Amino acid sequence: MNSLAEITRRLDNMIRLGTIAEVDHGDPAQQLPALCRVTSGTITTGWLPWLNLRAGTTRTWNPPTVNEQCLVFSPSGEPTQGIVLLGLDSLGNPAPSNSPAKDLTVYPDGAQIEYDHVAHHLRAILPAAGTTTLESLGGITIKGPITHEGDYTQTGNQNVTGTVTVSQDVIAAAVSLVNHKHTGVTAGSAQTGKPA
């Protein structure tokens, strides 16, 4: 029968507040799991799994970082069987917003993805050197006005239903729409030749 001291030890270890001490990101190709160690008070746990949002046919990956505050849940009070729950704000890593209307993720490089359900606004901001890849071989449908700043390069055909308004010029096969000349110019009702 367990002594009172052993029962107390197990109770104390069932839920422990701590911070991430080390992270091993594992290797799925070699079936090595991702694990972390947690410092809680004067002890540092062994390598423990952390809780992901999903880990079935739908899987998520957002590993912990060193000094992130967490909880260790240990069944039967045995830390060797513990599971790490992430996501506790701390003075070192405070919440990135205090708005009740926003769902916001901030990344270490400064990138942000935010949805404001009061303003009905979705925003994604990347750092200056950030790039975006969207691959959808079945097609992409966008409904609504589009405002674009910066150069635009397209490979493939483009069909437009409606009016195309250009403030400066259109160049097709090196021929300027604004400044091109015509060949075969004849006075009277005759038509000119093709643009030069």
N, C-alpha and C positions, 0 to 999 in steps of 0.2 A: 504494500500500500504506500502511495506517495506521501512524503512528509509535507508538513505545512510550508516549509521553505521551498520545496520543489513546486508545489501548487502555486505559491506566490510568484515564483520565477516564471512559470508558464503563463500565468495571467498577465504579468508585466510585459511579456514578449508577444502576446497575441496581436497587439496593435502598437507600433512604435513610430514616432515622428523622427525623421532624419533628413539627410541631404545626400545626393548622389556623390559618391567618392570616385568611382571609376566606371567606365562603360566599355564593354566588348561588343562590337557590332555584329559579331558572328560571321558565318559564311554559309548561305543557303545551299550553294553548290556542293559543299562538303557536309551538309546537314549539321552544321555547328550552330547552335542557337545563340541569339543575341541575349546578353546578360549584363547585369550591373551589380556593383557593390554599394552599400549604403552605410554611412556613418551615422550612428544614433547614440548620443551621449559619449561614453568612453569606448564603445565597441564599434567595430566595422564588420558587417556581415560578410558571408561568403558570396559567391556569384549567384544572383537570383534573377528570375525572369521578371519583366515589367508588363503591366497590363496595357494592351493595345485596344483601340476602339473596336476593331474587327480582326479575326484571325481564322476565318474559315475559307469558303470559296471567294468571299470578299475579304481582302486583306488591306490593312493600313500600316504605314511605317512613319513614325515620328519619334525617333529615339530620344532618350533623356540626355541632358547635358550636366557636366560636373557642377556641383553646388546647387542644383535644382532641388527644391524642397519636395519631400514625398512622404508617403506612409508605407510601412511594411506590415502586411497582414500575414501572420504565421499561424496556420492551423495547429491546434493543440498546443500553441505556445512554443513551437520549435522553429527558430529563425532559419534553420537549414532548409525548411520547407516553405519559406516565405515567398510572397508575391508583392511586387512593388507597384503602388498606385501613384501615378504622377499627377501634376497639375495644381499643386498648392502654391499660391502666390506668396511672396516673401519680400522683405525689405530689399534684399539683393536683386530680386527679380519680380518687381511689382507688376500688377495688371496693366496692360497697355492702354486701357480706356476705363472710364467710369460711366459711360453712356449706357442706359438701359435699352437703347434702340439699336445698338451695333453688335454685329458678330465680326470680330476682328482677329486676324492672325498676323503677328509681326515676326519676321525672321532675323537671324543674326546679322545679315548684310544690309538690313534696313528695308527690305521688301515688305509690302503690306497687301493683304487681301481683306477687303471689308465690305459688308453689306449693312446698310442702314435701313431698317424696315419702316421707319417713320418717314424718311426722305425718299424711300423707294429707290435707293441709289446703290449700285454695285461698283466698287472701285478696286483696281489692282495697280499698284505702283511698284516698279522695279528700280534698283539703283541705276546710275548713269550707264554702266556697261552691260546692263541686263538685256537678255534676249528672250523671245517667246517663240515656241513652236506649237502650232495647232495642226494636228494631222487628222483628217476626216475624209477618207477616200470615197465615202458614200455621198458626200456633198455637205455644204454648209448653207443654212438659210438664216438671213438676218432681216428682220422687219423693223422699219423705223429709219429716221434720218441718220446719216453718218457724217461726222465731221472728222476729217483726217488732216494731220499736219506732218510734213516730211515727204521724202521721195517715195515713189511707188513703182515697183517693178513687177511685171506680170509675165508669166510664160503660159501661152495658150490663147485661145480666141476670147473675144468679149462681145457680147450682144447687148445692145441698149434699147430699151423701149421707152421713148420719150426724147427730150431735148438735151443735147450736150452743150453746155455753155463754157467757153474757155476765155479767160481774160487776156491771154497773150497770143499764143500761136499753137497750131497743130502741125506736126511734121510727120509725113507719111512717106516712107521709102526715100528719105533725104529731101523731100520736096515740102517747102513751107506753104501752108495754106494762106498766110498773109502776104508773103513777099514773092511768091513764085511768078514766073513769066510763062507766056504761052508761045508755042511755035505756030507757024502758018497763019500769021495775022493778016487779014484782008479787010479792006474797007467795005462797008455795005452790010448786007444781011448774012454774009457767010459766017460760018462758025470757025472758031480757032481750033488749032490742033491741041494735042495733049500738053499738059504743063511741061516746061523745059526742066 
